[in-house]
Amino acid sequence: MKKDNSKNIFIVFGTRPEAIKMAPVLKQLQSDCRHFRTTVCVTAQHREMLDQALELYDIKPDYNLNIMERGQSLFEVTTKCLLKIKEVLEKEKTDMLLVQGDTTTAFAASLAAFYFKIPVAHIEAGLRTNDKYQPFPEEINRRLISHIADIHFAPTKKAKQNLLAEGISESRIFVTGNTVIDALQIALKNLKADNTRLKRLDGRFSYVNPESRLILVTAHRRESFGKDIEDICMAIKEIADNNAGVEVVYPVHLNPNVREPVFRILASESLNNPAMSEKRRIHLIEPLDYESFIYLMDRSYLILTDSGGIQEEAPSLGKPVLVMRKTSERTEAVNAGIAKLVGMEKSVIIREVERLLHDREEYKKMALHVNLFGDGTSGEKILEVLTEYFHL
């Protein structure tokens, strides 16, 4: 019987963004079954939102740790992840653990692998704001992962420079672009090739006037909880009230720290009720699957967000991004002028949105189609590096 020399890559993720960004790499590894086997473990740090991505990319986990409980703290998420991943790694013969990004799942999984002396590869390595509380806890998560990881897949040259400045050996850093661009291009290609799916989405969002300028909003970051999320909501309300021909679609995150102020301040805009009058300007909806979100990004006039991933995706679609954060680890987009940090202050958000609504030249400067974060081949590059690492 021929000996199996393939390497088992243990892939761990827990949130929807991780699943989306991991999917292109997983597909590449699965396409090379002669050299690699994959074991997929999900912690379900975000349960419902994770399931959407698993379905879209047809990912079937080998292990589902299902750690999600309403209202749990970072202490509980971290310890549950660490202990449950320990149990799985004790069962599996693992040649390398692969994590993505900066979630608590990614950090806890990396720490567990370190305790077992299993090599760790980190996708989207080297992002930094240089403020340990912005974003919280992600900035520290990714810094700690960097000092555990054996291989670093940096999305940009700037990310590589960040790692070098922290003493990471250049021989262990590979600039691959960000896998989210792979995922975006795959999803867009599939969507635009299927008229039935496009018509279904047109019908789903038929309550948005096609003549309106659509502002797509996401706001959910932990550091925005409290007064900042309230100011964001007040700004959205004033923008919608004062600008004719503008509509807002806001998929509201499931976290109660987000939902309570959003519905309290924007209560007149009933959730998921498209059967309202044509005067309705703000549409509060449930979190979207990735395909539907891409559809809305592509249809939007501008995007108002505190998300990290959207700062990478929107430039590929030529959509201006106003970032409602004090810092950004995606400074490439800010420096290129296609994203702008506007913070969480109500008056600043209103001013910057209205500038893009009413100053055509300012809008054109930001509405550029550029691929700052990858060309859609990141998954292939990561496969090449892993093949070389194992001398396969």
N, C-alpha and C positions, 0 to 999 in steps of 0.2 A: 504494500500500500504506500502510495506516494505521501511523503510528509508535507503537511500544510505549513508553509513558511509565511503565510499572510500575517499582517499585523492588525491587532484589534485596537481600533480607535474608539475610545469611550467618549461619547459626546453628551454634554450636559447643558441643559438650558431650562428656564422656568417662566419666561415671559413671552408675549407675542413678538416684540421687536427682536429678541434673541432668536426665536424660531425662524422669523423671516430672513434674518441675516445669516443664519446657519444653514438654511435650506440649500443654497447653491453649492456649499462645500460638501454637505452630506450627499447630494446627488453626484458630485464628482467622485467622491470616495466610493460610492456604491457602483459607479460605472467601471471601476477598476477592481473587480472582485478577485482577480488573481493575486493582487498585492495587499489588498485591505479588506478587513471585515469591520463593520460598524456596530456598536452597541449604543442605542439612544436611550438616554435617561432624562425624563422631564420631572422637575420638582413641582410644577403647576403653582409656582409663586403667584401667577395670575391665572385663574382657572378658565373662566369663560373666554377671555380674550386670547389666551393661548390656544384653545381648541379651534378657534377660527383659522389660525395660521396652519395648524396641523392638518386641517381638512383641505385648505387651499393647495398646499404643497404635497399632499398625500404622504405625510410623515406618520409612521406607525411606531410609537415608542416601545422599546423592550421593557422599560421600567417606568412606572408612573407613581411618583412618591406622594403626590396629592397632599401637599403640606398646607394648602390654603385654608385659613380660618378667618372669619370676619373679625376685624379689629385687632389682629395680632401685631405685636411690636417687632422692631428690628432684632431685638434679642431673641425672640421666639422664632422668627424666620431663619436667622443665622444658625441657631443651635439645631433646629429641626433638619435643615439642609445638611449640616455637617454630620449628624448622627445617622441620618437615613442613607446618605451617600456612602458613609463608612460601611454600612451593612451590605450595600450592593458591590462595592469594590472588593470586599472580602470574598465574594462569590465569583467574581470575574477575573480572568487572566487578561490584564490590561497592559498594552504596550505604550499607550499615550492617552492622556486626557485632553480633550479639546473644549475650550470655553470661548465665549464671545462677550465682549463688552465689559460692563461695569456693574452688573446687578449683584445683589446679595447672593443669589444662586451661584454666579460665576466665581465670586470670592470664596464662598464656603467649599465649593467643589475643588477649587485649586488648592485650598488648604488641606483638604482631605487627601488629595493626590500627593501632596508634599509629605504628609505623615506616612504614606505608604511608599515613598520614594519612587513615585510614578512620574515620568516626564510630563510636563504641561506645555501645551501650545495655546497661545492667546491671540484670538482674532480681534481686530480693532484696537490694537495696542498703541499706547503712547499719547492718547488724548489727555490734555491737561488744561485746567483753568488756573492752576496755582493758588487756589483758594480752597482749603480743605472742606469748607462748608457749602461750596457752590460748585456743582450740585451735591446735595447731601442725600445719601452717603456715597454716591457714585465716585466722587473724586478720590476718596481714600480707598475704596474698593479696587479701582483700577491701578492705583499706585502699588498696593500690596500685591496684586496679581503679577505686576511687572517684576517684582523681586522674588517671585516664586517660579515664574515661567522659564522654560528652557528655549522656546522659540517664540518670537514676537512678530506677528503679521501686522505691520503698521499700514494704515490706509493712505498716508501721505508722507512726503519728505519732512514736513514740519513735525509730524508725530515721531518719525525716526529721530530727528534732532532732539526732541524732548527725552527720548529714551537714552540717547547717548549722553545727554547732560546729567542723567542720573546714574551713570556708570555702567549701563548695559553694554555688553560687548557688541561691536558692530557686526561681527560674524554671526550673531544670533538674531539679527533684525532683517526683515524682508519687507520691502515696500510693495504691496500687492493691490492697492486701491481698496475701497470698501465694498464688501459683499452685498450691501444693500442695493447698490447700483445693478448688480447681477439680478437680484431678486425683482427689482423694479422693472428692468427691461424684459425679463421673462414674463412677468404678469401683464405688462402693457402689450407685448406681442400677442399673447394668448387672448387678451381682451379684444384688441382691435381686429383680430382675425375671426371673431365670432360675432356676427351681427345679432344673433339671438340674445347673447349675453348683454351686448350693448343696448339693445332695445329694452331688455328687462331693467337695466339700470336707469335708462331714460325714464321708464315708467315709474320706477321706485322713487325717483327724485323729481317727478313732474310738478310737484308743488313749488319748486324754485323756478321763477320766471326766467326763461332762457335769454331775455333781453336785459336782465339785471346783471350788475357786476357783483359776483359772488365773493364774499370773504369767508374763507374756511378758517375756523378757530380750533386750536387744541390748547388746553391749559390744565395741567394736572400735577406739576412738580411739588414735591414735599416742601421745598423751601418757600413756596408761594402760599401755603395754607394760612388762613386767617385774613388779615387786612389786605394783603396783596391780591388774593383771588377775588375779594370783594371789589377792589379798585378795577381789576380787569373786567369784571362783569359790568360795573357802572360805565366804563369806557365803551364797551360793546353796545350797551343800551343807547348811549348818547350818539354814537356813530350811526347806528341804525335809524334813530329818530330824526337826525339832522341831515341825512344825505339821501335824497330821492334816487331811486334806481339802484339802490344797494340792498343786498340781502346777505344775511349771515347764516351759515350752517355750523353748528357747534355740537359735535359728538361728545357727550358728557361722560367723563371717566367714571368708573364704578366706585371709586373711593368716596366714602361719605363726607370726607373733608372737602371734597370738590362739589359733590352733588348738592349738599345743603345750601351753600351760599349761591350757587348758580340758580337753583330753582326759587330760592327766596327772593333774589333780586330780579330775576327774569321770569317771575311766576306767571305773568300773563301769556307767556309763550308756551303753551301746553306741550309736553313731551310727546313726540311721535304722533302728532295730530295734523297731518297735511290737509285735512278737510276744513281749513280755516279760510278766512276771506283773503282776497288777493292783496290786501293791505298789510298782511303779515310780513314782517321784515326779518325776524329772528326765528330760526328753526332749531330747537333743541332736540337732539335725537340720541338714541342709544349708541354705544361704541360700535364702530363699523368693522366688518371684515376687511382685510387688506385690499382686495380687489375693488370693493366699493369706495374705499378711501382713495385709492389711486385715481379712480374715475372722478371723484370730486376735486382732487388736487389738479388734475388735468383740465377740469372745467372752471377752476377758480380764477379770479382776477388777481388776488393776492392772498397770502397766508399769514395768519397771526398765530404765533405758537410759542410754547416754551419747550418744545421737543428738540432732542438732539438729532434724531434720524431725519426729520423733515428738513433740517438745514442742509442735509446731503442730497435728499431726493428732489426737492423743489428746483434747484438750479438746472437739473437735467431736463426739467419740464418747462424751464423759462419763466418760473413764477417768483416774483419778489417775496422775500420772507422778512417779516418784522419779528424779532426774537424778544419775547417778554421775559428776559432774564438779565441779571447784572453782569454775567460773564458768559463766555462761550468757549468750548473746547474745539469748535469748528471755525477757527479764526480765518481759515482760507477763504470762506464765503464772505465773511465780514470785510476782509482786506480787499477782496475783488469787487466790493460794492454791490453784491447781489443779495446780501443779507445785512440787516442793521439791528444792532442791540438797542432796544427801546426801554428796557426795564419794565417795572410793574406800576409806575405812577400813571394815574388816570389821564392827566392833562397831556403827558408826553405820548402816550399811546394814541389818543385822539388826534393830536397834532401830526404825528407821523403817518397815520392811516389816511387822514384827509389830504396830506401833501401828495400821496400817491394817487388818491382819487381825483384830485383837481389840477395837478401839474403833470401834464403829459410827458414832458421832457424828463422829469425826475423818474417817472414810471419806466420809461424806455431804458434809462440807464441801468435799472435793476432787473428788467425783464429779459435777461439774456440766457440763451441755451448754452450752458457750459458744463463740462464733466470734470469738476475739480476733484472729485472723490473716487474716480474709477471709470473704467471703460467697459465694464460688464464681463471682464475676464478674471476677476479676483479668485473665483473658485478654482479655475484651472491653474493659476499661479500657485495657490496654496497646495494643491495636489502635487505639483512638480517639486515644491520644497520638501514636502513630507516623503515623497518617493526617494529623493536624494538623501534626506536625513537617515532613512533606514537602509540606504544602499540597496534598493530594490531594482 
